[in-house]
Amino acid sequence: MVKKVFNIPSGNRPVELFKRHEHCHLCNIYHKNGRAPIAHTVTVLHRARNDDGDTTKRSWVLLALATVLTPSTGNMVPLEYLKSLVEMDKVAEFAWDEHVLSVAMRQVKKCQDKIKKHASTSFWVGGCFPMLAVQFFLFWNFSI
């Protein structure tokens, strides 16, 4: 369903992530004041030269991950994904659909645990829930 709704690659290789404090030269492009804000990544995208397709594609993937596919609450792009985005011509080899679904299900489990622990209190909807809502409504048959 993730592949069909979002049209993302479904390769055979697991998505590779940088570990904490591990990075490459590409991280410097997206850093601003020691962080990687979404707004700065938009600036990187706008400033990319017309002949620099890799930076454009890489920035677009980071923005999609940060805002729709694997969002977090920090308004930052997830630089750990740069490990899979170093060679943009190999991005389709990775199982992005499985990875995104796995992240979503971890968030669902986390939410379920919070509900069980704090059944009478409210909680914020965040993380993967907007993506799950989009999928639900796209596959729901509205005809009567």
C-alpha positions as CSV (number, residue, x, y, z in Angstrom):
1,M,0.0,0.0,0.0
2,V,2.8,2.4,0.8
3,K,4.4,1.8,-2.6
4,K,1.0,2.3,-4.4
5,V,0.0,5.4,-2.6
6,F,3.3,7.3,-2.5
7,N,4.9,5.7,-5.6
8,I,8.2,5.1,-3.8
9,P,10.8,2.5,-4.8
10,S,10.6,-1.1,-3.6
11,G,14.0,-2.6,-4.0
12,N,15.5,-5.6,-2.3
13,R,18.2,-3.9,-0.2
14,P,17.3,-2.7,3.3
15,V,17.5,1.1,3.7
16,E,20.8,2.0,5.2
17,L,21.0,4.6,7.9
18,F,23.9,6.5,9.5
19,K,24.3,5.8,13.2
20,R,24.3,8.6,15.7
21,H,27.3,10.9,15.2
22,E,28.2,9.1,12.0
23,H,28.0,11.3,8.9
24,C,29.4,12.1,5.5
25,H,30.3,15.2,3.6
26,L,26.7,15.6,2.4
27,C,25.6,16.3,5.9
28,N,27.4,19.7,5.8
29,I,25.2,20.8,2.9
30,Y,22.0,20.5,5.0
31,H,23.4,21.7,8.4
32,K,22.6,25.1,9.7
33,N,23.7,26.0,13.2
34,G,24.4,22.3,14.0
35,R,20.9,21.1,12.9
36,A,19.2,20.3,9.6
37,P,16.0,22.3,9.5
38,I,13.4,21.6,6.8
39,A,13.4,25.3,5.9
40,H,17.2,25.2,5.2
41,T,16.8,22.1,3.0
42,V,14.2,24.0,1.0
43,T,16.8,26.7,0.5
44,V,19.4,24.1,-0.6
45,L,16.8,22.8,-3.1
46,H,16.2,26.3,-4.5
47,R,19.9,27.1,-4.7
48,A,20.9,23.8,-6.5
49,R,22.3,24.4,-9.9
50,N,20.2,23.3,-12.9
51,D,22.8,20.7,-13.8
52,D,23.0,19.3,-10.2
53,G,20.3,16.7,-10.4
54,D,21.6,14.7,-7.5
55,T,21.3,17.6,-5.0
56,T,17.8,18.3,-6.2
57,K,16.7,14.7,-6.0
58,R,18.4,14.1,-2.6
59,S,16.9,17.3,-1.1
60,W,13.5,16.3,-2.4
61,V,13.7,12.8,-0.9
62,L,14.8,14.3,2.5
63,L,11.9,16.7,2.4
64,A,9.4,13.9,1.6
65,L,10.8,11.8,4.4
66,A,10.7,14.7,6.9
67,T,7.2,15.9,6.0
68,V,5.2,12.9,4.8
69,L,6.8,9.5,5.0
70,T,8.7,9.5,8.3
71,P,8.0,12.8,10.0
72,S,9.1,13.7,13.5
73,T,8.3,16.5,15.8
74,G,11.5,18.5,15.3
75,N,10.9,20.0,11.8
76,M,14.3,18.6,10.8
77,V,15.3,16.5,7.8
78,P,16.5,13.1,8.8
79,L,20.2,13.1,7.8
80,E,20.7,9.5,8.8
81,Y,19.1,8.6,5.5
82,L,21.9,10.2,3.6
83,K,23.7,6.9,3.8
84,S,21.2,5.5,1.3
85,L,21.2,8.7,-0.7
86,V,24.9,9.1,-1.5
87,E,24.5,7.5,-4.9
88,M,21.2,8.7,-6.2
89,D,21.2,6.3,-9.2
90,K,21.0,3.4,-6.7
91,V,18.1,4.8,-4.6
92,A,15.6,2.5,-6.2
93,E,17.6,-0.6,-5.0
94,F,16.5,0.1,-1.4
95,A,13.2,-1.2,0.1
96,W,11.8,2.2,0.9
97,D,8.2,0.9,1.1
98,E,9.1,-1.7,3.7
99,H,11.1,0.8,5.7
100,V,8.4,3.5,5.7
101,L,5.8,0.9,6.8
102,S,8.1,-0.3,9.5
103,V,8.6,3.2,10.9
104,A,4.9,3.8,10.8
105,M,4.1,0.6,12.7
106,R,6.7,1.5,15.4
107,Q,4.9,4.8,15.8
108,V,1.5,3.1,16.0
109,K,2.9,0.7,18.7
110,K,4.4,3.7,20.6
111,C,1.0,5.4,20.5
112,Q,-0.8,2.2,21.6
113,D,1.5,1.9,24.6
114,K,0.9,5.5,25.6
115,I,-2.8,5.1,25.4
116,K,-2.6,2.0,27.6
117,K,-0.4,3.8,30.1
118,H,-2.3,7.1,30.1
119,A,-5.9,6.0,29.1
120,S,-7.5,9.1,30.7
121,T,-5.2,11.8,29.3
122,S,-5.0,13.3,25.9
123,F,-2.1,13.0,23.5
124,W,-0.8,14.7,20.3
125,V,-1.3,13.1,16.9
126,G,2.0,13.2,15.1
127,G,4.7,11.1,13.4
128,C,3.2,8.7,10.8
129,F,-0.4,9.3,11.5
130,P,-1.0,11.8,8.7
131,M,0.4,9.2,6.3
132,L,-1.9,6.5,7.6
133,A,-4.9,8.8,7.3
134,V,-4.0,9.5,3.7
135,Q,-3.8,5.8,3.0
136,F,-7.0,5.1,4.7
137,F,-9.0,7.6,2.8
138,L,-7.5,6.7,-0.6
139,F,-8.5,3.1,-0.2
140,W,-11.9,3.8,1.4
141,N,-14.8,3.3,-1.0
142,F,-17.0,6.4,-0.8
143,S,-19.7,5.1,-3.2
144,I,-23.0,4.3,-1.6
